[in-house]
Amino acid sequence: DYILSGISFSFLPAHLRHKILEHTHCALKTGGKFLPYQMFYQPDRHLKKPLTAHFGNVEIEYEILSFPPIRIYEAVKRPAHAAEQVNSYETFERDAVLGME
């Protein structure tokens, strides 16, 4: 499975980013990849930290020959224990509420 997204996460409130990533994670089969891309000039913090909270390890590549240049993320759905996932989501939500995202 692959889900490709060009949603501009930097313009979304934290709770909406969380919901989109939560539903995306649920929609993928184990081993499936979520491949969002963002314009290079957008801050990395809007997507990398939330992606890591939902998927774990996140790889980032840059396509500087594109106009405008883009940052491409690769998040793979891995099998995880439910308790680990819930803790990760709770940390993400707490940080978002405290403005630490």
Residue pairs with C-beta under 8 A, 6 or more apart in sequence:
1 27
1 28
1 29
1 31
1 32
1 33
2 32
2 33
2 34
2 35
3 24
3 27
3 28
3 32
3 33
3 34
3 35
4 35
4 36
4 37
5 24
5 34
5 35
5 36
5 37
6 36
6 37
7 20
7 36
8 38
8 39
8 42
9 17
9 20
9 36
9 38
9 46
9 47
9 50
10 38
10 42
10 43
10 46
10 47
12 20
14 50
14 93
14 96
14 97
14 101
15 93
15 96
17 46
17 47
17 50
18 50
18 89
18 92
18 93
18 96
21 34
21 50
21 51
21 53
21 54
21 55
22 54
22 89
24 34
24 54
25 34
25 54
25 55
25 77
28 34
28 77
29 77
30 77
30 78
30 79
31 76
31 77
31 78
32 76
32 77
33 74
33 75
33 76
33 77
34 51
34 55
34 73
34 74
34 75
34 76
34 77
35 72
35 73
35 74
35 75
36 47
36 51
36 72
36 73
36 75
37 63
37 70
37 71
37 72
37 73
38 46
38 47
38 70
38 71
38 73
39 68
39 69
39 70
39 71
40 62
40 64
40 68
40 69
40 70
40 71
41 68
41 69
42 71
44 60
44 71
45 101
46 101
47 73
48 58
48 60
48 73
49 92
49 95
49 101
50 92
50 101
51 58
51 73
51 75
52 58
53 88
53 89
53 91
53 92
54 75
54 85
54 88
54 89
54 92
55 75
55 76
55 77
55 78
56 75
56 76
56 78
56 80
57 76
57 78
58 73
58 74
58 75
59 73
59 74
59 75
60 71
60 72
60 73
60 74
61 71
61 72
61 74
62 69
62 70
62 71
62 72
63 69
63 70
63 71
63 72
92 101
95 101
